Amino acid sequence: MERYSDEELLYLVRCGQEEAKNYLIDKYKRRIYNWIKHFDYSHLGIEHDDLIQIGLIRFWDGLDLYRNDQNTTLYTFSKL
């Protein structure tokens, strides 16, 4: 899977390839962790691990919403 670009992997995901979806999750897991580590919602009772889990779920859902004709990369889209 490493030889494919994000766009190619997204195409495979849309064709039903679970392996491609899992690869993208693994690839972006560290980035999601790095984005979320700057947030602190402990005063609301939300733990850091919960935020990471929510971020991964939103990324998973976002894979279906991403469109490469919007002139943005998957990296930028997922960060938003």
Secondary structure, DSSP 8 states (H G I E B T S, - for coil): -TTS-HHHHHHHHHTT-HHHHHHHHHHHHHHHHHHHTT---GGGT--HHHHHHHHHHHHHHHHHH--GGGS--HHHHHH-
